Amino acid sequence: MSFEGSYLGANDRISEQAIMECKICWTPYEPAEGDDTRQVEPGTPFSALPEDWSCPNCSAPKEQFMVLEDPGAPDILEAARIRAATDRLAADFREVYNAKMRDVPIVNKALQVEAVAFRKHGDFLLGVLVSQWFMNLVLLPDAGQDWSNLRAGEKEVISFPSGDYEFIHNTRELTGGYKACSLFSPMHEFTRQKDATDVARAVMVALFQEEHRAETDRSAEIRAAREDELAAVDAAAEAEEAPVDPAPSRRAVLTGGLSQDATEVRDAG
């Protein structure tokens, strides 16, 4: 479905709150009210109207409606801005996969590169990058910031409500500078993309939960376990050129049991 009156018919430019107006007879469609004449329930956004819906006053088709008011427009614009940044990040790592990692045993070909749950956090954009060979917590520079001079391999500890996390600096051609904290590597325990993205979203919730802070005092124990794990994949990790942190601390609490929980939920379904 498209409409002629605004944004050249681009539905992704209007929010679910958009009030649309027929440009023939000026009759508005308000999502909060719906449309009694077609049994459209209140709360139905314009984009969810039946394809054969038409103006209740003059029978003009949906394509003849234009945006009268859109309270949710700022959210749409913000989401588009963040998506542009994460699309560049994902494109960079798809290129890494195709150029260097496709035939490396460490990769899990059931997965794909996907930027998950990115949002504005202070002066950064924060989210999780899922790939065939790692899952990283990633910070990107927000508008007005330039991280192009970050030195690859340098480390920085950044605090969140659940604890302090060590990020490694890096740069990519499209993304520019970014900071990453390893969550999982390799990714063989995930059998579906949805399992991996569910865990990524759970991480983004747990990251801001203070109750995880006390549990993360097991840093030495976690560090030793992680170093043993990485010893088996060092060669592949070097080829990947991405930030795989050999000394995780508090972030291990975020991921502990999450992938197993996702598998158990899937199996139960």
C-alpha positions in Angstrom: 0.0 0.0 0.0 1.2 3.5 -0.7 -0.4 7.0 -0.5 0.1 10.0 -2.7 -0.3 12.8 -0.3 2.9 12.6 1.8 6.5 11.2 1.6 5.8 9.8 -1.9 3.8 7.0 -0.4 6.6 5.7 1.9 4.8 3.9 4.8 8.0 3.7 6.8 7.9 7.5 7.2 4.6 7.5 9.2 4.1 6.1 12.7 1.2 4.1 14.1 -0.1 7.3 15.6 -0.3 9.2 12.3 -3.6 10.9 11.6 -4.3 10.8 7.9 -6.7 13.0 5.9 -8.5 12.4 2.6 -7.2 14.9 0.2 -10.5 14.7 -1.8 -13.0 15.6 1.0 -10.7 16.3 4.0 -12.2 13.5 6.1 -9.6 12.4 8.7 -8.7 8.9 9.8 -7.7 8.8 13.4 -6.2 5.5 14.7 -7.5 6.1 18.2 -11.1 6.1 16.9 -10.9 3.5 14.1 -13.8 3.4 11.6 -17.2 2.2 12.6 -18.4 2.0 9.0 -16.0 -0.8 8.3 -15.8 -2.4 11.8 -12.2 -1.2 12.2 -11.3 -1.3 15.9 -10.1 1.8 17.7 -6.3 1.7 17.9 -5.8 0.4 14.3 -3.0 2.4 12.6 -3.6 3.6 9.0 -1.0 1.2 7.7 -2.9 -1.8 9.1 -6.2 -0.9 7.4 -7.6 -3.5 4.9 -6.3 -3.0 1.4 -9.8 -2.3 0.1 -10.6 0.3 2.8 -11.7 3.6 1.5 -12.7 7.0 2.8 -16.0 6.6 4.7 -17.3 9.9 3.3 -16.3 10.0 -0.4 -15.0 6.4 -1.0 -11.6 7.6 -2.1 -9.0 4.8 -1.8 -6.3 4.8 0.8 -3.8 6.1 -1.7 -5.6 9.5 -1.7 -4.8 10.1 2.0 -2.1 12.4 3.3 -0.5 13.0 6.7 -2.5 15.6 8.7 -0.6 15.1 12.0 1.9 12.5 13.2 2.8 12.6 16.9 5.1 9.6 16.5 7.2 11.1 13.6 10.2 12.0 15.8 10.4 8.3 16.9 10.3 7.3 13.2 13.1 9.7 12.3 15.2 8.6 15.3 14.8 4.9 14.4 15.8 5.6 10.8 18.9 7.5 12.0 20.0 4.6 14.2 19.2 2.1 11.5 21.4 3.9 9.0 24.4 3.5 11.4 23.7 -0.1 12.2 23.2 -1.0 8.5 26.8 0.2 7.9 28.0 -1.9 10.8 26.3 -5.0 9.6 27.5 -4.4 6.0 31.1 -4.2 7.2 30.8 -7.6 9.0 29.0 -9.3 6.1 32.1 -8.3 4.0 34.4 -9.8 6.7 32.4 -13.0 6.6 32.4 -13.2 2.8 36.1 -12.2 2.4 37.7 -14.1 5.3 35.4 -16.2 7.5 33.1 -18.2 5.2 35.2 -21.3 5.2 36.7 -21.0 8.7 35.6 -23.9 11.0 34.7 -21.5 13.8 31.7 -20.1 11.9 28.1 -21.2 12.5 26.4 -21.1 9.1 22.9 -21.3 10.6 23.4 -17.7 11.7 23.8 -14.4 9.9 25.1 -10.9 10.6 22.4 -8.8 12.4 22.5 -5.6 14.5 20.0 -6.1 17.4 18.3 -3.7 19.8 20.5 -0.7 19.1 19.4 2.5 20.9 20.7 5.8 22.0 22.6 5.7 25.3 24.1 8.9 26.5 26.5 10.1 23.7 26.6 6.6 22.1 24.5 4.2 20.1 24.4 0.9 22.0 23.3 -2.6 20.9 24.4 -6.1 20.1 26.0 -7.3 16.9 25.3 -11.0 16.1 27.4 -12.8 13.5 28.2 -16.4 12.4 31.3 -16.4 14.7 30.7 -13.9 17.6 28.2 -11.9 19.5 29.5 -8.5 20.7 28.1 -5.7 22.7 28.9 -2.6 20.5 29.1 1.1 21.0 28.9 3.4 18.0 29.5 7.2 18.0 26.3 9.2 17.9 25.8 12.4 15.8 28.6 14.9 16.2 31.1 12.4 17.4 34.2 11.3 15.5 35.8 8.0 16.5 37.8 7.5 13.3 41.1 8.0 15.2 40.5 5.1 17.6 43.5 2.8 17.7 42.6 -0.9 17.0 43.3 -3.1 20.0 43.2 -0.4 22.7 41.0 -1.2 25.7 38.5 0.9 27.7 36.4 0.0 30.7 32.8 1.4 30.5 30.4 1.3 33.3 26.7 0.2 33.2 24.2 -0.4 36.1 25.1 -4.2 36.0 28.9 -3.5 36.2 32.1 -2.5 34.4 32.8 -3.9 31.0 36.0 -4.0 29.0 35.6 -2.8 25.4 38.2 -3.0 22.6 38.6 -0.2 20.1 38.5 -1.0 16.3 37.6 0.6 13.0 35.9 -0.5 9.8 35.6 1.0 6.4 31.9 1.9 6.5 31.4 2.1 10.2 34.5 4.0 11.1 35.5 3.8 14.8 33.5 1.6 17.2 34.0 -0.2 20.6 33.1 -3.8 21.2 32.8 -6.2 24.2 32.8 -9.9 23.5 29.7 -11.8 24.7 30.0 -15.1 22.8 32.6 -16.6 20.6 32.3 -19.0 18.9 28.6 -19.3 18.3 28.1 -23.1 17.9 25.6 -23.3 20.7 23.0 -21.4 18.7 21.0 -23.4 16.3 18.7 -20.6 15.0 19.1 -16.9 14.3 16.1 -16.2 16.5 17.8 -17.9 19.5 20.8 -15.7 19.1 18.8 -12.5 18.7 16.6 -13.4 21.7 19.7 -13.7 23.8 21.0 -10.4 22.4 17.8 -8.6 23.5 18.0 -10.3 26.9 21.6 -9.0 27.3 20.4 -5.4 26.5 17.9 -5.8 29.4 20.3 -7.4 31.9 22.9 -4.8 31.1 20.9 -2.2 33.0 19.8 -4.3 35.9 21.8 -3.5 39.1 21.1 -6.9 40.7 23.7 -8.5 38.4 26.5 -6.3 39.8 27.2 -8.4 43.0 27.3 -11.6 40.9 30.1 -10.3 38.8 32.7 -10.4 41.5 33.7 -13.8 40.1 36.0 -12.1 37.5 39.0 -14.3 38.1 37.0 -17.5 37.7 35.3 -16.2 34.6 38.6 -15.0 33.2 40.3 -18.4 33.5 37.3 -20.2 31.9 37.2 -17.8 29.0 41.0 -18.0 28.4 40.7 -21.8 28.1 37.8 -21.4 25.7 39.7 -18.9 23.5 42.8 -21.0 23.3 41.1 -23.4 20.9 40.0 -20.6 18.5 43.0 -18.2 18.5 43.9 -18.8 14.9 40.5 -18.2 13.5 40.0 -15.1 15.8 43.2 -13.6 14.3 41.8 -14.0 10.8 38.5 -12.3 11.8 40.3 -9.1 12.9 37.4 -8.4 15.2 37.5 -7.6 18.9 37.5 -10.9 20.9 38.4 -10.0 24.4 40.6 -12.5 26.2 39.7 -11.2 29.6 36.0 -10.9 30.2 34.6 -10.0 33.6 31.2 -8.8 34.4 29.7 -9.3 31.0 29.9 -13.1 31.5 27.1 -12.8 34.0 24.8 -11.3 31.4 25.3 -14.2 29.0 25.5 -17.0 31.6 22.6 -19.4 30.9 20.9 -17.1 28.4 21.7 -19.2 25.3 20.7 -22.4 27.2 17.5 -20.7 28.3 16.7 -19.8 24.7 17.3 -23.4 23.6 15.1 -24.8 26.4 12.2 -22.4 25.5 12.5 -23.4 21.8 12.5 -27.1 22.7 9.5 -26.7 25.0 7.6 -25.0 22.2 
